[in-house]
């Protein structure tokens, strides 16, 4: 039997294919077969029925803990984003002493502090601030030699890496959740009864994707 996916004979997309995160939550649903399955277990005897009941309780408890972990992972990202707000705010103030920064820079910082923003929106606002500061420093390269600015740049770079790592942890937890709620019979039956849906992993804005394609050097 031939390989279903044959890398030698195609089909191959010569233009390539960009990847996007689909912003859609999928509800978990089970059919009448699941109910029949549970009834059969009780018909076979009280022990099979009780065993499956215990399995469902265990699955429900684990999914509840997993939801809390998703919240914790998201909170960790928010903590790093807040630290980055402070660093970029200090850097902007230092750069502004030497050159007049665009007022939009400070508006973007204020926007990043907004508690009503999603983590993606806050991250996008910070990238906007970072971009504007970099533009100003390209025009005044001597600013990079300023000790406090140099330290702030190092801290900003460190926090960018921590945010990326924290997002990976968050996405791993979301991947586990999305996989478990469709694992039949135990988790899927529990998830359907609780009305659970899939979670959406982190994604970057189209603006960030476009900037990633630009030539920086």
Secondary structure, 3 states (H helix, E strand, C coil): CCCCCECCCECCCCCCCCCCCCCCCCECCCCHHHHHHHHHHHHHCHHHHHHHHHHHHHHHHHHHHHHHHHHHHHHHHHHHHHHHHHHHHHHHHHHHHHCCCCHHHHHHHHHHCCCCCCHHHHHHHHHHHHHHHHHHHHHCHHHHHCHHHHHHHHHHHHHHHHHHHHHHHHHHHHHHHHHHCCCCCHHHHHHHHHCCECCCCCCCCHHHHHHHCCCCC
